[in-house]
Amino acid sequence: MSYALVAIGASWGGLNALGEVLGRLPGDFAAPVVVAQHRAARSDDTLLASLLDGRSAITVRDADDKDALRPGLAIIAPPDYHMLIDPGVVALSCEAPVAFSRPSIDVLLESAADAYGSQVAGVILTGSNGDGARGLQAIQRRGGLAIVQDPETAERSEMPRAALDAVPSARVVALEDIAPVLTEAVGTTTRAGA
């Protein structure tokens, strides 16, 4: 099965982990990528997206409300906003923090599961809390692909371990192998058009 959307959650240690994953995806990656990374609630914080964009063959940028999802684009939830997924677009929300987080990884993954069902590949990376476990469970229940960074390769293992407690059947993948696994699961636009 080819997946139509990749949804990634990261927290403590996320810059390095996201750099590793996004930096290894090919420029012709065939699905959009959406990311919730816990970060400070400063409205001028665009550094994360620009750092990741400089390391990646795909385009990486902060989300604007109603941004279109397209292959080869990674959209990151901006500081102090939840990012939700509707078919083909993202929506930003100032709703209350969930488990002390805005953006919330659970909100992103649960909305992705609602919008794309079995066509979502969800990934939980390093972090120091349990955010994302419930969202990954929603993806798995809808028949999507659940991937968890091997806790042994995580800067902080609490978030991957919480995800594995919630989704014991998730595929456990070392950080450096996540991008190749995603590329195999999603494909490239070159391969899709062949």
Beta strands, then each sheet from edge to edge (+ up, - down):
strand 1: 5-10
strand 2: 33-37
strand 3: 59-62
strand 4: 73-76
strand 5: 82-86
strand 6: 89-93
strand 7: 120-124
strand 8: 145-149
strand 9: 171-173
sheet 1: 3+ 4+ 2+ 1+ 7+ 8+ 9+
sheet 2: 5+ 6-
end
